[in-house]
Amino acid sequence: MSTTSKNIVFDVVGTCVSYDNFYKAIDERLGDKLRAEGIKPKLLGFAWQEAAEREYTYLSISGAYVPFWKVFQPLFHRMLWMAGIEDPRSFATDEDSLYMVEAYKKLDKRPGIDECFKKLRDAGFTVWALTSGDTARVRGYFTSNGVDMPAENFVSCDTLGVGKPAPGAYAALLEKFGKEEKPWFAAAHTWDSSAAQRNGFKSAWCSVWEKEECVDIFGKSDVTADTLPELADKVIAASK
């Protein structure tokens, strides 16, 4: 149970840390070969991670929860096929895909995340994290980047047995909070912030990843910002 009446939960991958190292690894390993086929490495990386998130989510809502990491690498050759590579396994090896997914374990923090957390904590907020990823890898993003995130404030969907954006994933966090004030949920993914908003949270969305909020699809967030420190300022102001 939280000891404060002000709580904010952050998504981690894509919000607190960026995907840049993953895209860089794809470029380093296969960039020239991909470009020769008219495939941009970043676009392949985006398609790969998005497909993995979809399959992870579909498995979860169908009642067959599988941790994200077990879904991710096995989809690589399917992504090459979808990108137009006629013989994916002669184009790239399992060792190639392993090199790239290993880079996914070494993502760097977003600019301003330390300042964002400090602003919120100085204003009396308890900062939490909720991830669809495994605890060892995703909490490692905080520790390797020197970002303060106490283990007791870190929650993985693996321990819940249900993935975001299922309502149960957000409900598990709500149970930890007191009733004094409606908690916030912050993300750079509109599907995540809007799902939290529909399930008991105020929503804070940062444009650092998606750029476009797509309000016609997801609705309007309670707070929007272009940087993480700005997001903190707006959440604090909206909570007074």
C-alpha positions in Angstrom: 0.0 0.0 0.0 1.3 3.5 -0.9 2.1 5.7 2.1 1.2 8.9 0.2 -2.0 10.2 -1.4 -0.2 11.2 -4.6 0.8 8.3 -6.9 2.0 8.2 -10.5 2.7 5.0 -12.5 5.1 5.1 -15.5 5.3 2.7 -18.4 8.9 1.8 -18.9 10.0 0.6 -22.4 9.5 3.4 -24.9 8.5 5.9 -22.1 11.4 5.9 -19.6 13.9 4.4 -22.0 14.2 4.7 -25.8 14.4 2.0 -28.5 17.4 3.7 -30.2 20.0 1.1 -29.2 17.9 -1.7 -30.7 17.5 0.2 -34.0 21.2 0.9 -34.0 22.0 -2.8 -33.6 19.8 -3.7 -36.5 21.6 -1.2 -38.7 25.0 -2.4 -37.5 24.2 -6.1 -38.2 22.0 -6.0 -41.3 21.7 -2.4 -42.4 23.4 -2.6 -45.8 21.6 -5.8 -46.7 18.2 -4.4 -45.6 18.6 -1.1 -47.5 19.6 -3.1 -50.6 16.1 -4.6 -50.4 14.5 -1.3 -49.8 13.9 -1.9 -46.1 14.8 0.7 -43.6 16.3 -0.9 -40.4 14.3 1.3 -38.1 11.0 0.4 -39.8 11.8 -3.3 -39.6 12.7 -2.9 -35.9 9.4 -1.0 -35.3 7.4 -3.7 -37.1 9.2 -6.4 -35.2 8.6 -5.0 -31.7 5.0 -4.0 -32.5 4.2 -7.5 -33.8 5.8 -9.0 -30.7 3.7 -6.8 -28.5 0.5 -7.7 -30.4 1.2 -11.5 -30.2 2.1 -11.1 -26.5 -1.2 -9.2 -25.9 -3.3 -11.6 -27.9 -1.9 -14.6 -26.1 -2.6 -12.9 -22.8 -6.3 -12.0 -23.5 -6.9 -15.5 -24.9 -5.8 -17.0 -21.6 -2.4 -18.3 -22.7 -0.1 -15.7 -21.0 3.5 -16.0 -22.4 6.2 -13.5 -21.2 7.1 -10.9 -23.8 10.7 -12.0 -24.1 9.7 -15.5 -25.1 7.6 -14.1 -28.0 10.1 -11.5 -29.3 13.1 -13.3 -31.0 11.1 -16.1 -32.6 9.1 -13.6 -34.7 12.2 -12.2 -36.4 12.2 -14.3 -39.6 8.5 -13.8 -39.9 9.1 -10.1 -40.0 11.7 -10.5 -42.7 9.1 -12.4 -44.7 6.5 -9.7 -44.2 9.0 -7.1 -45.3 9.4 -8.9 -48.6 12.4 -11.2 -48.1 11.6 -14.4 -50.0 14.0 -16.6 -48.1 14.4 -15.1 -44.6 16.6 -17.9 -43.2 19.2 -17.5 -45.9 19.1 -13.7 -45.5 19.8 -13.7 -41.8 20.6 -16.2 -39.1 19.4 -16.9 -35.5 22.7 -15.4 -34.4 21.8 -12.2 -36.2 18.5 -12.0 -34.4 20.1 -12.8 -31.1 22.6 -9.9 -31.6 19.7 -7.5 -32.1 17.5 -8.7 -29.2 20.6 -8.6 -26.9 20.7 -4.8 -27.8 17.1 -4.6 -26.6 18.4 -5.5 -23.1 20.6 -2.4 -23.2 18.3 0.5 -23.9 19.3 4.0 -22.7 17.1 6.3 -20.6 15.1 9.1 -22.2 16.4 12.6 -21.8 14.9 14.3 -18.7 13.7 11.1 -16.9 15.8 11.9 -13.8 14.5 15.4 -13.7 11.0 14.2 -14.2 11.1 11.8 -11.3 12.7 14.4 -9.0 10.1 17.0 -9.8 7.3 14.6 -9.0 8.9 13.2 -5.8 9.7 16.8 -4.6 6.0 17.5 -5.1 5.0 14.6 -2.9 4.4 11.9 -5.5 5.3 8.3 -5.1 6.7 7.1 -8.5 5.9 3.6 -9.7 6.6 1.5 -12.8 4.4 -1.0 -14.5 5.9 -3.0 -17.4 4.8 -5.8 -19.7 8.5 -6.9 -19.7 10.3 -9.2 -17.3 11.5 -7.7 -14.0 15.2 -8.6 -14.4 15.5 -7.0 -17.8 13.3 -3.9 -17.4 14.3 -3.0 -13.9 17.8 -3.4 -15.2 17.1 -0.4 -17.5 16.7 1.7 -14.4 19.8 0.4 -12.6 22.1 0.4 -15.6 21.1 4.0 -16.3 21.4 5.2 -12.7 17.7 6.0 -12.5 16.2 5.7 -9.0 13.3 3.2 -9.0 12.9 1.2 -5.8 12.2 -2.5 -6.3 9.0 -2.3 -4.2 7.6 0.3 -6.6 8.3 -1.8 -9.7 5.6 -4.2 -11.0 5.8 -6.6 -13.9 2.8 -8.1 -15.7 4.7 -11.4 -15.5 3.9 -11.5 -11.8 0.3 -10.5 -12.5 -0.3 -13.1 -15.2 -2.1 -10.5 -17.3 -0.6 -8.1 -19.8 -1.5 -4.4 -20.5 -3.9 -3.1 -21.7 -6.2 -5.7 -20.0 -8.1 -3.9 -17.2 -6.7 -6.3 -14.6 -3.2 -5.1 -15.1 -4.2 -1.6 -14.1 -6.5 -2.8 -11.3 -3.6 -4.5 -9.6 -1.9 -1.2 -9.2 -5.0 0.6 -8.0 -5.2 -1.8 -5.2 -1.9 -0.6 -3.8 -3.1 3.0 -3.5 -5.2 4.8 -0.9 -8.5 6.4 -1.8 -7.5 10.0 -1.1 -6.6 11.0 -4.6 -7.0 9.5 -8.1 -3.6 8.2 -9.3 -1.9 9.1 -12.5 -0.6 6.9 -15.3 2.2 8.2 -17.6 3.2 6.7 -20.9 4.5 7.5 -24.4 2.1 5.0 -25.9 -1.4 6.3 -26.3 -2.9 2.8 -26.2 -1.4 2.5 -22.7 -2.2 5.9 -21.2 -5.8 5.8 -22.6 -6.4 2.3 -21.3 -5.2 3.4 -17.8 -7.5 6.4 -18.1 -10.5 4.1 -18.8 -9.6 2.0 -15.8 -9.3 4.4 -12.9 -6.3 6.6 -13.6 -5.7 10.1 -14.8 -3.7 10.0 -17.9 -0.4 11.8 -18.8 0.9 11.2 -22.4 4.4 12.3 -23.6 4.9 12.8 -27.4 8.5 11.8 -27.3 7.8 8.4 -29.0 4.6 8.6 -31.1 4.6 12.3 -31.9 0.9 12.2 -32.8 -1.7 11.7 -30.1 -4.4 10.5 -32.5 -7.2 11.8 -30.3 -9.9 10.6 -32.7 -8.8 7.0 -31.9 -7.7 7.1 -28.3 -9.4 10.2 -26.8 -7.8 13.1 -25.1 -5.3 12.6 -22.3 -5.7 14.6 -19.1 -2.2 15.9 -19.6 0.0 16.0 -22.7 3.6 17.1 -23.0 6.5 17.0 -25.4 9.2 16.2 -22.8 9.2 14.2 -19.6 10.1 17.2 -17.3 7.2 19.2 -18.9 5.0 16.2 -18.2 6.0 16.3 -14.5 5.3 20.0 -14.3 1.8 19.6 -15.9 0.9 16.7 -13.6 1.9 18.6 -10.6 0.0 21.7 -11.7 -3.1 19.6 -12.4 -2.9 18.0 -9.0 -3.1 21.3 -7.0 
